[in-house]
Amino acid sequence: MNRPRFFRRRKSDVEVVREITLHLEEETHENRERGMPEGEARRQAYLKFGNPQRVREQIWRQNSVAVLEGLKRDVQHGIRRLLRAPSTVLVVVISLGLGIAANVFIFTAVNKLVLEGPPVGDPATLLDLYPTYKHGDEIGKFRQRLYDDLHGQAKSFWDVAAYDVVLPGTMGGDDGPERVWGQSATANFFNVAQLPMWLGRGFADGEERFPVVVVSYSLWRRHFNGDRAVVGKTVLLSGKNFTVIGVTMPGFRGINRLFAADFWVPEGVREQLAGTQLSEFEARTGGQLSVIARLKPGVSRREAQVELDTMAKRFAAAYPKENEGLGFHMEKAGDLLPSQRAMFAVFLTALTVVALLVLCIACSNVANLLLARAAAQHGEMAVRIALGATRWQLVRPMLLESGMLALAGGVFGVVLCVVALHGLAAIHFPLAAPINLTLSMNWRVLLYGFLISMTVGMLCGLWPALAASRPVLPNSLKGESALDRPGRRWSLRNILVVVQISLCVVLLCTTGLFLRSLIKSAAIDPGFQASGVMMVSIDPAHNGYSMEKTQLLLQSLQNQVLSLPGVRAAVWTDKVPVSFYGQRAVFHKTADKAESGLRTEVYDVEGGYFDTIGIPWVAGKDFDHPNAHGPKQAVANERFVQKIFGRESAVGQMVKSEDNTYEIVGVVKNTKSTTLSEEDEPILYRVLQQNVHAVAPVMGVSLLVRYKGNAAEISTAIRREIRASDPSLAMFAEKTMEEHLSDALIFSKIAATVFGIFGLSGLLLACVGLYGVMSFAVSSRTREIGVRLALGATRNGVRRLVVRQGMMLSAIAFVIGFPMALAASKVAARVLYGVTAHDWVTFIGVPCFLACTVLVACWFPAQRAASVEPQKALRHE
């Protein structure tokens, strides 16, 4: 077929009509000249030429593709049919939309964490490198010396670059200072990653110690209002002047998938921003560097790994104390580590299974509806078969119709998914650092949504189409449906309803377990009094303050806040409890010569901290107003005392770490430290004034204020005092302690919300399916019900008959679904808190709730059956 002729068929058809008309007129004219009358001349012309319409159709078909023409007709016919059944279309689209939305939402997370890498050049040759210790048992970060040796000796890589994952800072602006998070990187970082720039450039050779900064696209839009002239301008970063040299491409927030960086500075200026001075030993051996490497052309990963293994043996021999059991592990740049993949795999697998259960329920519901439509078309199908239609000609329009419904459901599902993704922006972690949970649509997600829509459409429509294309001609021509077979106890529609309710039992029981876990988690005693306490954080060390100025600032702000009306107490700490991170050190008794000690959570707090936050005392006393150069003091919790001293009294005892010895002056009750669901951990509270110079806290320092009165007014007053002391200080993590604890339940809330939405969606779909089956049963048994009523059956008896049929299906579904729910609960119990796998409240309450819901779904068709008038039913038949 000539392609240009196919696309200009209408124009060609006009020309054909004109030519046919001209030919007939010429032939008629010649016949008249031969002496024929006008009518006979025209008749003979038509007899000689043939039927003009048939000729026109033959020419049209020659310029067409029969498959496309038939497809077009089927689509138009299907659209007309669907428009005549808007209620069915609405139910199918919503049902499939809920199931598809659940699966597309989960796939966006899989796409981000597994499939999608950072937007770097040639991602196949860019690798993340990790040092391993204890012969591969531990994966860590690079020390500076190890990175220098690798960078200087590796021959398999085109180049190797390093960056530090977390670098806090403060960026000044017209709207006040803003807390930002970035990374320091070697000067070759952007070249190794082959990162294109939206504006400007990356670091150049020789800029290792230059005060230059590259900002992310999001920070450029947010802080600089998308100013394209920002390159070359000077900005205030952590109290120091930096020149903006570039803006990264949209979507790039760093190589690491889970951390969202907003700026990058050369590694050589990190110390200026970090506010700490490293010792010579720390500068040589310390550090926590992440490393990326670009393979040379023609070098495989296996060859690079062999070279890394050889270098590891050489480095271990050169520095045996630092590099004992050293090895190297490589991953594709941006990929999660095996331990991280395992953690996310469990969570995503559980969500995927649940999403598939919802989709299965939706498919069962849609198949039921399409079966009902197929039953209504048996008469039409019988007539078409009698007229010579083939089976494929009957099946094709119905499959196309189900495909269009599935595609509409997929569009609706994608819209629901977009709304849900926007809802993720409202999630708050009890952590100041930016966690990158941004999920977005891209071509992979849309393609997945399209494929799953088409697959679901074909699966849901295939059986109804086959059933409708095989009618029993005598019965169908008389108006009888093949799905309506008196005396048949089971039908495909009943089986689908049993499947729906069985899966719904599994979903709702799992949802109940997660809701119970959330309730238990919310009722956990954190070990301190959260009500009436407010927190606000600042970071003087990362804003250019020396340790002496930091101490003066903290003391001044504390006195100013204490003078505010309604403030009862105010203390500083380097960490707020239940903040998803911690600082650890190893301690043991001074008399203990063993090298291994107790790994302990360490807090740096001021005197009065325990009374301010409401941690009960067990023994001893608070700090004796210590100064920075006085004897080192500490307060331990009960768990620490139990692990170190057993039943001995801890007050007055001495414990030591690698660098200092501390006298324990008091013992307090156990509290939650990192998360609410953790077991009680050993904690040692040190004096903030004696340790403020040791290290600049990455998360800054937090002021805890116990107040009485209006929280918003107290917060405004505190902000005013901090702003008056230093307008360049950024304030962050401003909230009440109750809000902080609520944020700490984020994972339990996400699990309960996701499973709750999926469970309720499954319940709604199952009830709609059961209602549809019972309604169809009532419609098909109208004559039977009329006969029963005519012979003396009561209307209550008819109601019981219909309800009993629905409840029987539900009872069978319970028997099937309950063991499946018990099995699923054993898997879910791994991530539950305070709830056993066989929680009796869930496994009694959920079936009762589901039974009541099913009863309501059966009641309305039963009520309609009881309202049948015998005379009308028999007259209709």
C-alpha positions in Angstrom: 0.0 0.0 0.0 1.2 3.5 -0.8 1.6 5.4 2.5 0.9 8.8 1.0 -2.3 7.6 -0.5 -3.4 6.2 2.9 -3.1 9.6 4.5 -4.9 11.4 1.7 -7.8 9.0 1.2 -10.5 11.6 1.7 -9.1 13.8 -0.9 -8.6 10.8 -3.3 -12.2 9.8 -2.7 -13.4 13.2 -3.8 -11.3 12.8 -7.0 -12.6 9.3 -7.6 -16.2 10.5 -7.3 -15.5 13.3 -9.7 -13.9 10.9 -12.2 -16.7 8.3 -12.0 -19.3 11.1 -12.5 -17.3 12.4 -15.5 -17.0 9.0 -17.0 -20.7 8.2 -16.7 -21.6 11.5 -18.2 -19.3 11.0 -21.2 -20.6 7.4 -21.7 -24.2 8.7 -21.5 -23.4 11.5 -24.1 -22.0 8.9 -26.5 -25.1 6.7 -26.1 -27.3 9.7 -26.9 -25.3 10.4 -30.0 -25.9 6.8 -31.1 -29.6 7.6 -31.0 -30.6 6.2 -27.6 -33.2 8.0 -25.5 -31.9 9.9 -22.4 -33.0 7.3 -19.9 -31.8 4.3 -21.9 -28.5 6.0 -22.6 -27.9 6.5 -18.8 -29.0 2.9 -18.0 -26.6 1.4 -20.6 -23.8 3.6 -19.3 -24.4 2.3 -15.8 -24.6 -1.3 -17.0 -21.3 -1.0 -18.8 -19.5 0.7 -15.9 -21.0 -1.3 -13.0 -22.1 -0.1 -9.6 -20.3 3.2 -8.8 -20.6 2.7 -5.0 -18.9 -0.7 -5.2 -16.1 0.7 -7.4 -15.7 3.5 -4.9 -15.5 1.1 -2.0 -12.9 -1.1 -3.8 -10.7 1.9 -4.4 -11.1 3.0 -0.8 -10.1 -0.5 0.5 -7.0 -0.5 -1.8 -5.9 2.8 -0.2 -6.6 1.5 3.4 -5.4 -1.0 6.0 -8.2 -3.3 6.8 -7.0 -3.9 10.4 -6.9 -0.2 11.1 -10.2 0.4 9.6 -11.7 -2.4 11.6 -10.0 -1.1 14.8 -11.4 2.4 14.2 -14.9 1.0 13.8 -14.6 -1.1 16.9 -13.3 1.9 18.9 -16.1 4.1 17.8 -18.7 1.3 18.5 -17.1 0.7 22.0 -17.2 4.4 22.9 -20.9 4.6 22.0 -21.6 1.5 24.1 -19.7 2.8 27.1 -21.4 6.1 26.9 -24.8 4.3 27.2 -23.6 2.7 30.5 -22.0 5.6 32.5 -22.5 3.9 35.9 -20.7 0.8 34.9 -17.9 2.9 33.4 -17.6 4.9 36.6 -17.4 1.8 38.8 -14.8 0.1 36.6 -12.6 3.2 36.3 -12.6 3.8 40.0 -12.0 0.1 40.8 -9.1 -0.2 38.5 -7.8 3.3 39.3 -7.5 2.3 43.0 -5.6 -0.9 42.2 -3.4 0.7 39.6 -2.6 3.7 41.7 -1.4 1.5 44.6 1.0 -0.4 42.2 2.2 2.7 40.4 2.9 4.4 43.8 5.0 1.5 44.9 6.8 1.4 41.6 7.8 5.1 42.0 9.7 4.1 45.1 11.3 1.1 43.4 12.2 3.4 40.5 14.0 5.9 42.7 15.8 3.4 45.0 16.6 0.7 42.4 16.3 1.7 38.8 17.0 5.4 38.7 20.6 6.6 39.2 22.0 10.1 39.6 21.9 12.2 36.4 25.6 11.8 35.6 27.4 11.3 32.4 27.9 7.7 31.2 26.5 6.2 34.5 27.6 2.6 33.5 31.3 3.5 34.1 30.9 5.6 37.3 31.3 3.6 40.5 31.0 4.1 44.3 34.0 2.7 46.2 33.9 1.6 49.8 36.6 0.3 52.1 35.7 -3.0 53.9 37.2 -4.1 57.2 37.4 -7.3 59.2 37.7 -9.2 55.9 34.5 -7.8 54.4 32.3 -8.0 57.5 32.1 -4.1 57.8 31.7 -1.5 55.1 33.0 2.0 56.0 34.2 5.3 54.7 37.5 6.4 53.4 40.1 8.0 55.6 42.1 10.8 54.0 45.3 8.8 53.8 43.6 5.8 52.3 42.0 8.0 49.6 45.3 9.7 48.8 47.0 6.3 48.4 44.2 4.9 46.2 44.0 8.1 44.1 47.8 8.0 43.5 48.1 4.3 42.7 44.9 3.1 41.0 45.5 2.4 37.2 42.1 0.9 36.3 40.3 4.3 36.7 40.3 7.3 34.5 40.2 9.4 37.8 39.0 9.1 41.4 37.2 11.8 43.4 36.0 12.2 47.0 33.3 14.1 48.8 32.0 14.4 52.3 28.4 13.5 52.5 27.2 16.0 55.2 28.3 19.6 55.6 25.8 22.0 57.3 25.9 25.7 56.6 24.0 29.0 56.8 23.3 31.0 53.7 22.4 34.7 54.2 19.7 36.3 52.1 17.2 39.1 51.9 14.6 37.1 53.9 17.0 36.2 56.6 19.5 33.4 57.1 18.6 29.9 55.9 19.9 26.6 57.2 21.3 24.7 54.2 23.0 21.4 53.8 25.8 20.6 51.3 28.9 18.7 50.6 32.6 19.3 50.3 34.3 17.6 47.4 37.7 17.4 45.7 38.3 19.7 42.8 37.9 16.9 40.2 34.5 15.8 41.5 32.3 17.3 38.8 34.8 16.2 36.1 34.8 12.6 37.3 31.0 12.6 37.6 30.7 14.3 34.1 28.0 16.5 35.5 26.6 19.0 33.0 25.7 22.4 34.5 22.6 24.5 34.2 24.6 27.6 34.6 28.3 28.3 35.0 30.8 25.5 35.7 32.1 23.1 38.3 35.4 23.2 40.2 38.6 23.7 38.2 42.0 22.3 38.8 43.8 24.4 41.5 40.6 25.5 43.2 41.0 23.1 46.1 41.2 25.9 48.6 39.4 28.7 46.8 36.2 30.1 48.4 33.9 29.1 45.5 30.5 27.3 45.7 28.3 25.4 43.3 24.6 25.5 44.2 21.8 23.1 43.4 19.0 24.0 41.0 16.4 23.9 43.8 18.4 26.2 46.0 19.0 28.5 43.0 15.2 28.7 42.4 14.4 29.0 46.1 17.0 31.3 47.5 18.1 33.2 44.4 14.7 33.4 42.7 16.1 31.8 39.6 18.5 34.7 38.9 20.5 33.8 35.8 23.1 36.4 36.7 24.0 34.6 39.9 27.2 33.2 38.5 30.1 35.4 39.7 28.1 36.9 42.6 29.3 36.7 46.2 27.1 35.0 48.8 27.5 34.7 52.6 27.9 31.1 53.5 28.3 30.3 57.2 29.6 33.8 57.8 32.2 33.7 55.0 32.2 35.1 51.5 31.9 32.6 48.7 31.7 33.2 44.9 29.0 31.3 43.1 30.5 29.6 40.0 27.8 27.2 38.9 24.3 25.8 39.2 23.7 22.1 38.8 21.1 20.6 36.5 17.5 20.1 37.8 17.1 16.8 39.7 20.8 16.5 40.9 21.0 16.6 44.7 24.2 14.6 45.0 25.4 11.0 44.3 23.9 9.7 47.5 20.3 8.7 46.9 19.1 9.4 50.5 20.7 12.8 51.2 19.6 16.0 49.4 22.6 18.4 49.1 22.1 22.1 48.2 25.6 23.2 47.7 29.2 22.0 47.0 32.4 23.6 48.1 36.1 22.4 47.6 37.3 19.9 50.2 40.1 22.3 51.2 37.7 24.9 52.7 35.7 22.4 54.7 37.5 23.2 57.9 36.5 26.9 57.5 32.8 26.0 57.3 32.9 23.1 59.8 34.3 25.4 62.5 36.9 22.8 63.8 40.6 22.4 63.5 41.8 18.9 62.9 45.0 17.6 64.5 47.9 16.5 62.2 47.0 12.9 62.9 43.3 13.5 62.2 44.1 15.4 59.0 46.1 12.4 57.8 44.1 9.4 59.0 40.7 10.8 60.0 37.8 11.8 57.9 34.6 10.2 56.6 35.0 10.5 52.8 32.8 8.9 50.1 34.7 8.1 46.9 33.6 7.8 43.2 35.7 6.5 40.4 35.4 6.5 36.6 36.5 3.3 34.8 39.0 3.7 32.0 37.6 2.8 28.5 38.0 -1.0 27.9 38.5 -1.8 31.6 35.9 -4.1 33.1 34.6 -4.1 36.7 36.2 -7.5 37.3 39.6 -6.2 36.2 39.2 -3.1 38.5 38.2 -5.3 41.4 41.3 -7.5 41.0 43.5 -4.3 41.1 41.7 -3.1 44.2 42.2 -6.4 46.0 45.9 -6.2 45.2 46.1 -2.6 46.5 44.2 -3.6 49.7 46.8 -6.2 50.6 49.6 -3.7 49.9 47.9 -1.0 52.1 47.2 -3.5 54.9 50.9 -4.4 55.0 52.0 -0.8 55.0 49.6 0.3 57.8 48.5 -2.9 59.6 46.9 -1.1 62.6 44.7 1.1 60.5 44.0 -1.3 57.6 43.7 -4.7 59.2 41.5 -7.0 57.1 41.2 -4.2 54.5 39.3 -4.7 51.2 37.3 -2.7 48.7 33.7 -3.0 47.6 32.3 -1.3 44.5 28.7 -0.4 43.5 27.2 1.4 40.6 27.2 5.1 41.5 24.2 6.0 43.5 23.2 2.4 44.2 22.3 1.4 47.8 24.7 -0.8 49.8 23.7 -4.4 50.2 22.5 -3.8 53.8 20.4 -0.8 52.7 19.0 -2.7 49.8 18.0 -5.6 52.1 16.2 -3.1 54.5 14.3 -1.4 51.7 13.6 -4.7 49.9 11.7 -6.1 52.9 9.5 -2.9 53.2 8.9 -2.5 49.4 8.2 -6.2 49.0 5.5 -6.1 51.7 4.0 -3.0 50.1 4.1 -4.6 46.6 2.3 -7.7 47.8 -0.4 -5.6 49.4 -0.7 -3.4 46.3 -1.1 -6.5 44.2 -3.8 -7.8 46.5 -5.7 -4.6 46.0 -5.3 -4.9 42.3 -6.5 -8.5 42.4 -9.6 -7.4 44.3 -10.2 -4.7 41.7 -9.7 -7.1 38.8 -12.2 -9.5 40.4 -14.7 -6.7 40.8 -14.3 -5.6 37.2 -14.5 -9.1 35.8 -17.8 -9.5 37.6 -19.1 -6.3 36.1 -18.0 -7.3 32.6 -19.5 -10.8 33.1 -22.8 -9.1 33.8 -22.4 -7.0 30.6 -21.5 -10.1 28.7 -24.7 -11.9 29.9 -26.8 -9.0 28.6 -25.2 -9.3 25.2 -25.9 -13.0 24.6 -28.9 -12.3 22.4 -26.9 -9.8 20.3 -24.0 -12.3 20.0 -26.4 -15.1 18.9 -27.9 -12.9 16.1 -24.4 -11.9 14.9 -23.3 -15.6 14.8 -26.5 -16.5 12.9 -25.6 -13.8 10.4 -22.1 -15.3 9.8 -19.8 -13.4 12.3 -16.6 -15.2 13.3 -15.7 -15.7 17.0 -12.7 -13.3 16.7 -15.1 -10.6 15.3 -17.2 -11.1 18.5 -14.3 -11.2 20.9 -12.2 -8.3 19.5 -14.7 -5.5 20.3 -15.2 -6.7 23.8 -11.5 -6.9 24.5 -11.1 -3.4 23.0 -13.8 -2.2 25.3 -12.2 -3.6 28.4 -8.9 -2.2 27.2 -10.4 1.3 26.9 -11.9 0.9 30.4 -8.5 -0.2 31.8 -6.7 2.7 30.1 -9.2 5.1 31.6 -8.6 3.4 35.0 -4.9 3.8 34.5 -5.2 7.5 33.8 -7.3 7.9 37.0 -4.8 5.8 38.9 -1.8 7.9 37.8 -3.7 11.1 38.8 -4.4 9.5 42.3 -0.7 8.6 42.5 0.4 12.2 41.7 -1.8 13.4 44.5 -0.3 10.9 46.9 3.2 11.9 45.8 2.4 15.5 46.6 1.2 14.3 50.0 4.8 13.0 50.8 5.9 16.6 51.0 4.0 16.9 54.3 6.1 14.2 55.9 8.4 15.5 58.6 11.3 13.5 60.1 12.6 14.3 63.6 15.9 15.1 62.0 17.4 18.5 60.9 19.3 17.0 57.9 17.3 16.8 54.6 16.2 13.2 53.8 15.6 12.9 50.1 12.2 11.2 49.8 11.2 13.0 46.7 9.3 10.6 44.4 8.3 11.7 41.0 6.8 10.6 37.7 9.1 9.8 34.8 8.9 7.8 31.6 9.5 4.5 33.4 6.6 5.1 35.8 4.3 6.1 33.1 5.3 3.1 30.9 4.7 0.8 33.9 1.3 2.4 34.5 0.4 1.9 30.8 1.6 -1.7 30.7 -0.2 -2.7 33.9 -3.4 -1.0 32.7 -3.3 -2.9 29.4 -2.5 -6.2 31.1 -5.3 -5.8 33.6 -7.7 -4.8 30.8 -6.9 -7.9 28.8 -7.1 -10.2 31.9 -10.4 -8.7 33.1 -12.0 -8.7 29.6 -10.8 -12.1 28.2 -13.0 -14.5 30.1 -16.2 -12.3 29.8 -15.4 -11.9 26.0 -15.0 -15.7 25.6 -18.1 -16.4 27.5 -20.2 -13.9 25.5 -18.8 -15.3 22.2 -20.1 -18.8 22.9 -23.8 -18.4 23.4 -26.2 -21.3 23.2 -28.1 -20.1 20.1 -31.6 -21.4 20.8 -31.5 -20.2 24.4 -29.9 -16.9 23.6 -32.3 -16.1 20.8 -35.1 -16.7 23.3 -33.5 -14.1 25.6 -32.0 -16.6 28.2 -28.5 -15.9 29.5 -25.8 -18.5 29.6 -24.8 -17.2 33.1 -28.4 -17.8 34.4 -28.6 -21.5 34.9 -31.2 -22.6 37.5 -29.9 -25.2 39.9 -26.3 -24.3 39.5 -24.8 -23.6 42.9 -21.5 -22.1 41.8 -20.8 -19.7 39.0 -17.7 -17.8 38.0 -19.1 -14.6 39.5 -19.5 -16.3 42.9 -16.0 -17.6 42.8 -14.7 -14.1 42.0 -16.6 -12.7 45.0 -15.1 -15.4 47.3 -11.6 -14.4 46.0 -12.3 -10.7 46.7 -13.5 -11.2 50.3 -10.7 -13.7 51.0 -8.1 -11.2 49.9 -9.9 -8.4 51.8 -9.6 -10.5 55.0 -5.8 -10.6 54.5 -5.6 -6.9 53.8 -7.8 -5.8 56.7 -6.1 -8.0 59.2 -2.7 -6.7 58.2 -4.1 -3.1 58.3 -5.4 -3.8 61.8 -2.0 -5.0 63.0 -0.3 -1.9 61.7 -3.0 0.4 63.3 -2.6 -1.4 66.6 1.2 -1.0 66.3 0.8 2.7 65.7 -1.5 3.0 68.8 1.1 1.1 70.9 3.9 3.2 69.6 2.0 6.4 70.4 1.5 5.2 73.9 5.2 4.5 74.5 6.6 6.3 77.6 9.7 8.1 76.2 11.1 8.5 79.8 10.6 12.3 79.9 7.8 14.8 80.0 7.1 16.1 76.5 4.2 18.4 77.3 5.1 22.1 78.0 8.6 21.8 76.4 9.7 23.7 73.2 12.8 23.3 71.2 14.8 25.5 68.8 18.2 24.8 67.2 21.0 27.0 66.1 24.6 26.3 64.8 27.1 28.9 65.9 30.1 26.6 65.2 29.2 26.3 61.6 28.6 30.0 61.4 32.1 31.1 62.1 32.0 31.1 66.0 35.0 30.1 68.0 34.5 27.9 71.0 34.9 30.9 73.4 32.4 32.9 71.5 30.0 30.0 71.3 30.0 29.6 75.1 29.4 33.3 75.6 26.5 33.3 73.0 24.8 30.2 74.5 25.0 31.7 78.0 23.7 35.1 76.9 20.8 33.6 75.0 19.9 31.3 77.9 19.7 34.3 80.3 17.6 36.3 77.8 15.2 33.4 77.3 14.9 32.8 81.0 13.8 36.4 81.5 10.8 35.9 79.1 7.3 35.7 80.7 6.1 32.2 80.9 9.5 30.6 80.7 10.3 28.3 83.7 13.6 26.7 82.6 15.9 26.8 79.5 18.9 24.6 78.9 21.2 23.8 75.9 22.0 20.3 74.6 23.8 18.9 71.5 21.0 16.4 70.8 17.3 16.2 71.4 16.1 12.7 72.4 14.4 10.6 69.7 16.1 12.4 66.8 17.0 9.3 64.6 20.8 9.9 65.1 23.3 9.6 67.9 26.8 10.1 69.0 28.5 7.1 70.5 31.7 6.4 72.5 33.1 3.4 74.3 33.4 3.6 78.1 34.6 1.2 80.9 35.6 1.4 84.5 39.0 3.0 85.2 40.1 -0.2 87.0 39.1 -2.3 84.0 42.1 -3.1 81.8 40.1 -4.8 79.1 40.3 -3.1 75.7 36.6 -3.8 74.9 34.1 -1.6 76.8 30.5 -0.5 76.6 29.4 1.3 73.5 27.3 4.1 74.8 25.1 7.0 73.6 26.6 10.3 74.6 24.7 13.6 75.3 26.3 16.9 76.1 23.9 18.8 78.3 23.8 21.7 80.8 23.0 21.5 84.5 19.2 21.6 84.9 18.6 19.5 81.7 17.0 16.6 83.6 14.6 18.8 85.5 13.7 20.8 82.4 12.9 17.8 80.3 11.4 15.9 83.2 13.7 12.9 83.5 13.3 11.4 87.0 16.4 11.0 89.3 17.4 7.7 90.8 20.4 8.6 92.8 23.0 11.3 93.2 22.7 14.9 92.1 23.0 17.3 89.1 26.3 18.8 87.9 28.0 21.1 90.4 28.1 24.2 88.2 31.2 22.9 86.4 33.4 25.1 84.3 35.3 24.2 81.1 38.5 23.4 82.9 37.1 21.7 86.0 36.9 18.0 86.8 35.0 16.0 84.2 31.5 15.1 85.5 28.8 12.9 84.0 25.3 11.5 84.8 24.5 8.0 83.7 21.2 6.3 83.1 20.1 3.0 84.8 21.0 0.9 81.8 24.6 2.2 81.7 25.0 1.6 85.4 23.6 -2.0 85.1 26.0 -2.8 82.2 29.1 -1.3 83.8 28.7 -1.6 87.6 26.0 -4.3 87.9 24.6 -3.9 91.4 27.3 -1.6 92.7 26.5 2.0 93.4 27.6 4.2 90.5 27.7 7.6 92.2 31.3 8.6 92.8 32.7 6.0 90.5 35.0 6.9 87.6 34.6 5.8 83.9 36.9 6.5 81.1 36.8 6.7 77.3 39.6 7.1 74.8 40.3 10.7 75.7 38.9 11.5 79.1 37.9 10.2 82.5 34.6 11.2 84.1 33.2 11.1 87.6 29.6 9.9 87.8 27.7 12.3 90.0 24.2 11.1 89.4 21.9 8.4 88.0 18.6 9.0 86.1 15.9 6.8 84.7 16.1 5.2 81.3 14.8 7.2 78.3 14.4 6.6 74.6 17.4 7.9 72.7 17.3 7.4 68.9 13.8 6.0 68.2 10.7 5.3 70.3 10.6 1.6 69.4 14.1 0.8 70.5 15.1 -1.1 73.6 16.6 1.0 76.4 20.2 2.0 75.5 23.0 2.9 77.9 23.4 6.7 78.0 26.0 9.0 79.5 25.3 12.7 79.9 28.4 14.9 79.9 28.8 18.6 80.7 28.2 20.7 77.6 30.6 23.5 78.8 33.4 20.9 79.2 32.9 19.4 75.7 31.7 22.2 73.5 35.2 22.7 72.1 35.7 19.0 71.3 33.7 18.8 68.1 31.2 21.0 66.3 27.8 19.1 66.5 26.7 18.4 62.9 23.1 19.0 63.9 23.9 22.2 65.9 22.8 22.8 69.5 19.2 22.9 70.7 17.6 25.1 73.3 15.0 23.2 75.4 12.5 25.5 77.0 9.9 24.5 79.6 7.1 27.1 79.4 3.6 27.8 80.6 1.2 29.7 78.3 0.8 30.0 74.6 3.3 28.1 72.6 3.2 30.4 69.5 3.8 33.5 71.7 6.8 31.9 73.4 8.2 30.7 70.1 8.0 34.2 68.6 9.7 35.7 71.7 12.5 33.2 71.5 13.0 33.9 67.8 13.1 37.6 68.6 15.8 37.2 71.2 18.0 35.0 68.9 17.6 37.4 66.0 18.6 40.3 68.3 21.7 38.5 69.4 22.9 37.7 65.9 20.8 38.3 62.8 23.1 36.0 60.8 22.2 32.9 62.8 19.7 30.5 61.1 17.1 28.9 63.4 15.7 25.5 62.5 13.9 22.6 64.1 11.5 24.9 65.8 8.6 22.9 67.4 7.2 21.6 70.6 8.5 18.4 72.1 5.1 16.8 71.5 5.3 17.7 67.8 8.8 16.2 67.8 7.6 12.9 69.3 4.8 12.9 66.7 7.3 13.2 64.0 9.3 10.3 65.5 6.3 8.0 64.7 6.8 8.7 61.0 7.5 5.1 59.9 4.6 3.7 61.9 2.3 6.4 60.5 3.4 5.7 56.9 2.9 2.0 57.3 -0.5 2.4 59.0 -1.7 5.0 56.5 -0.6 3.0 53.4 -2.0 -0.3 54.7 -5.1 1.5 55.9 -5.8 3.1 52.5 -5.1 -0.2 50.7 -7.3 -2.1 53.2 -10.2 0.2 53.0 -9.9 0.3 49.2 -10.0 -3.5 49.1 -13.1 -3.5 51.5 -14.9 -1.0 49.3 -14.2 -3.0 46.1 -15.2 -6.3 47.8 -18.5 -4.9 49.0 -19.2 -3.4 45.5 -18.5 -6.8 44.0 -20.7 -8.6 46.5 -23.5 -6.1 46.0 -23.2 -6.6 42.2 -23.4 -10.4 42.4 -26.4 -10.3 44.8 -28.1 -7.7 42.6 -27.6 -9.8 39.5 -28.8 -12.9 41.4 -32.0 -11.1 42.4 -32.6 -9.8 38.8 -32.1 -13.3 37.4 -34.4 -14.9 40.0 -37.2 -12.3 39.6 -39.6 -15.0 38.3 -38.6 -17.5 41.0 -39.1 -14.9 43.7 -42.5 -14.0 42.2 -43.5 -17.6 42.2 -42.4 -18.0 45.8 -44.4 -15.0 46.9 -47.4 -16.1 45.0 -47.3 -19.5 46.7 -47.2 -17.9 50.1 -43.6 -17.1 51.0 -43.2 -14.1 53.3 -41.2 -11.1 52.3 -38.9 -11.6 55.4 -38.3 -15.2 54.2 -37.2 -13.8 50.8 -34.9 -11.3 52.5 -33.4 -14.2 54.6 -33.0 -16.2 51.4 -30.9 -13.5 49.6 -28.9 -12.5 52.7 -28.1 -16.2 53.5 -26.7 -16.7 50.0 -24.4 -13.6 50.4 -23.3 -14.6 53.9 -22.6 -18.1 52.8 -20.2 -16.8 50.2 -18.6 -14.6 52.8 -18.3 -17.5 55.3 -16.4 -19.5 52.7 -14.2 -16.5 52.0 -13.4 -16.2 55.7 -12.4 -19.8 55.9 -10.0 -19.4 53.0 -8.7 -15.9 54.0 -8.2 -16.4 57.7 -5.2 -18.8 57.4 -3.7 -16.6 54.8 -4.0 -13.6 57.1 -2.3 -15.5 59.9 0.5 -16.4 57.6 0.9 -12.7 56.5 0.9 -11.6 60.1 4.0 -13.6 60.9 5.8 -11.6 58.2 4.4 -8.3 59.3 5.3 -8.9 62.9 9.0 -8.3 62.1 8.3 -4.6 61.7 5.5 -4.2 64.3 6.0 -2.8 67.8 4.1 -4.0 70.8 1.8 -6.3 68.8 2.2 -10.0 68.4 1.6 -11.8 65.1 -1.6 -13.4 66.4 -3.1 -10.3 68.1 -6.5 -11.4 69.3 -8.0 -7.9 69.1 -7.2 -7.7 65.4 -8.2 -11.2 64.5 -11.6 -10.9 66.3 -12.4 -7.3 65.5 -11.6 -7.3 61.8 -13.8 -10.4 60.9 -16.6 -9.0 62.9 -16.3 -5.6 61.2 -16.0 -7.2 57.8 -19.1 -9.5 58.5 -21.2 -6.4 59.4 -20.1 -4.6 56.2 -20.9 -7.7 54.1 -24.3 -7.9 55.8 -25.0 -4.3 54.7 -23.9 -5.1 51.2 -26.3 -8.0 51.0 -29.2 -6.2 52.7 -30.0 -3.8 49.9 -30.4 -6.5 47.2 -32.4 -8.5 49.7 -34.7 -5.5 50.3 -35.2 -5.1 46.6 -36.0 -8.8 46.2 -38.6 -8.6 49.0 -40.3 -5.7 47.2 -41.0 -7.8 44.0 -44.7 -7.8 43.1 -45.7 -11.4 42.0 -48.2 -10.2 39.3 -45.6 -7.9 37.6 -42.8 -10.5 37.8 -45.0 -13.3 36.3 -46.5 -11.0 33.7 -43.0 -9.8 32.7 -41.8 -13.4 32.2 
